């Protein structure tokens, strides 16, 4: 299917949404959200673009939302407060998403999910319309207008429509980079290289997250993670960022090849004062 046909399909899908109640356009500040925002405007339907502030998105994201007239919903507690209370999330326990992003606003929502983004999404999302049930049993009808779009489609549409994306998508020469993704800084779902590069770019966020996790360890000494890393949040981050599994990190800390102090290593590597 060429891009024109995909655009026509997207517009028809959006125009099929019943207008007997408010419609949310789930806006993350990312390139796919910008495409959906432009499509929704082209379709002529009534909607409200809503950004759920995670408090750890890259700098410039909030400003980009404001430039586009997006409603910004503030969380009841920040990501750092969640870490202080519950520890650091993992790819198996993404409680941060449940608290900060995955909750119902209206009965109908438009989202910029694309099957080409990952194998998992390709398996999970088969149809451009579905019902999502949130944790409290609340249901929302979801519409996915760019489900079958590729990166090339997104890049071409952004170019053709003159869309300005968030700062994270542009290189030092101001060139748009479609392969870049906007996501939470330090997200455990990101690959290790991606997390390290994000922390290199915004080291202050790494420092803040280590301090938040240390507060959790100090107040929850009996948790598995605290015991495993002997109460050191710096050890935990060092293990996650530079080793395949905790046992490899623990082994590196013992014997004649004992690793450097984690705080000292992270301070030197990311140029921060922990």
N, C-alpha and C positions, 0 to 999 in steps of 0.2 A: 504494500500500500504506500503510495507516495505521500509527501507531506500535505499537499492540498487536500487529499481525501481524508487524511487523519485530522486535519483542522475542521473540515466539514462534519466529520463524525463527532468530534469534541463539542462543537457548537450545537449540534442536534441533541446530544446527550444533556448538555447544560440546559437547553431550552425545554427539555422534557421534565425537568424538576418541578414539582408542584409549587406554586407560589402562594399557597394558603398559609404560610408561616415563614419565619425567618430561616435563612440559609447561611450556614457558616462556610467560608472559604478558609480552610486550615492553612495558615500562612507561616512558614518557618523562616522566611527570609532568604531561602535558597533559590537557585535558578529555576527549579521545577515549580516552585510556588509563584515565581514571577511569571512563568509561562501560563499557569492556571489563572492568575490574576488578569492577565491580558485577555485570555480567552473568555473569561467571565464578563469582562467589560465589553468585548466584541459581541457577546451573545445577547446583551441587553437585559439579562435577568437581574432581579434584585438579590443582593447578597451582602454579607458583612465579612470582610477579611479580618481574621483574628490571629494574633501571634501570642502564643503562650510562652512567657519569658522563663527560660530555664536558668537564668542568671550565670550561665557559663558558656554562652555562645560567643564567637569571636567578636572583638571590638568592631564597631561599625554596623552590626546587625540591627540594633535598636534604632539607630539613625536612619537606616535604610527602610525600616518599617514605617517610621514617621514620614519619610519622604513620600511613601506610597499611600498615606492616609489609612494605615492599618490600625485597628484597635489592639492595644497591648494589655493583656491580662497578666497581672502580677501574682506570683505564687504566694501561698500562705507562709511558706518558709523557703529560704534559699537552698541551693544545692549544698553549700558548705554547712549549713545548719543540719541538713539531712545526714550528711556524713558524720557530724559530731554526735548525732543521735542514733544512727543505725550502722555506721561503718561505711566502707567504700564499696560501691556496687561492683558486680562482675558481670560477665556476659551471661551467667546463669541466674543471677539475682539482680535484675534491672529494676529495683524498686524505685529508683529515681524517676524513670519514665512514667510509671504509674502515678506518681505524686505530681510531677511537673507538667506532663504533656497529655497523658492518656486519660482524659476525662471528657464527659459530654458537655457541650454548650447548647446546641440546638438539635432538633429532631433530624435535620438533614445537613450534610456537610460535603464539601468538595475537597478532594485531596490529590496531591501531585505524585501519587505512587506510579512507578514505571517498572514493568517486568524485567527490562533489560539491566536494571541496576544490580541484581544479584540472582543467583540460582534459587535462593530461598524465596525471594519475592515472586519469581516466575512460577514456583510451585504453589505458593500460597494464594496468589491473586490470578484467577482465571477469567473473571467477568468484570466489566466496567461498573457494575452496580452490585452492592452487597449490603448486608445488615451487620453492624458491629455491636457487640454486647460488651459493655464496660464492666469493671469490677463489681459495681453495686447493682448490676442487672439492668442498668439503663441502656436503651437501644438507640442507635443513630443510623439512618440510611446514608450510606456513603456512595459518592459518585466519583469515578476515576477517569477523567477526560483524556489523560495522556498515558494511559496504561500501556499502550503498544508503541510509544515513541522511543526512539533511540537517542543517543547523545548527539548524533549528527542532526536529527530532527530538531532537538532543543536548540542547538547552536544556530541552525539556519533560521529558526523562528525568531530567536532573540535578535539576530542580525537584521532580518527583514523588517521587524517591528520596531527596531531602535530601542530595545529595552535596556535600561541601565540596571545591572545586577549589584549585589553586595560587594564591598571592597575585596573580600577574600578570593573572588574569582578572577582578579586581574593581577598580572605579573608586574615586575618593577618597571616595565616599559608600557604598562597600561593595556596590554593585550589580554583579551578574554581567554580564559582557560576552562573549557567545558568539562575537563576531567576532574577538576577540583570539586570538593564537596564541603558544604557548610554543615558543621556538626558541633556538638558540645566539646569543649576543650578537655582532653583526657578521657573521652568516652571509652569505656572498656570494650565496646563493640568494634572500635577502630583497630586496625592492625598495629603491631608494635612500632613499626617505622612511622606510621601516621601520628601516633601518640607522642613519640619522641620529637618529631618535627614541630608538632603543635606546642609542646612545652618549650622547645628552643625559641619559638617565635614569641610566646607569651609566658616567660618563666615565672612571672608573678603569680600566675594561676597555679602552677605546680607548688610553689611555696605555700600558698593559701590552702591547697588541698592536703598537703603533708601535715600542716598545723591542725587542720580540722580532724584528720584521722588520728593524730596523736592525742587530741582531746578525747576521742572515742576510746582509744586504747587505755588512756589514763583512768577513765571512769568505768571501763568494762574489762577488767584484767582477766576474767575467766573465759572470754570468748576464744574460739579456736584460732582466729587470726592473730590475736594478741599473744597467745601462748606460742604459736608457731614462729613469730618474729620477735619474741622476747620483749614485747611491748614497744617495739621501735617502728614507727610509721615510715621512717626513712628506709629501713630494711625492706618493708613491704613494697614500697615504690621501686626500689632498686631491683628487687626480685621480679616484679611485674614487667618492668621496662627492658631488662637486659638478660633475663634468663627464661628458658622454656618452661620451667616449673620450679616451685619452691625448693624441692629437694636439690636441684642443681645449685641454687643460690646458697643453701645451707652447706652443701659440700664445699663450695668455693670459699666459705668462711672458715673452714677448718683445715688442719694440716699445715704443711710447710709453705703452701701457696696461698696463705690466708689473704682474702680480699681486703682492700682498704676499708676504712670506716665509711659506712654508707653516706652519712651526712657530708663528710669531706669529699667523697666522690661526686655526689650530686651537686654540691656547691661548685666544684671545679667544672663539671661537665655542662651544667646549665647556667653558670654564672649568676648564681643566686646565693643569698645568705639565709640559711635555714635556721 
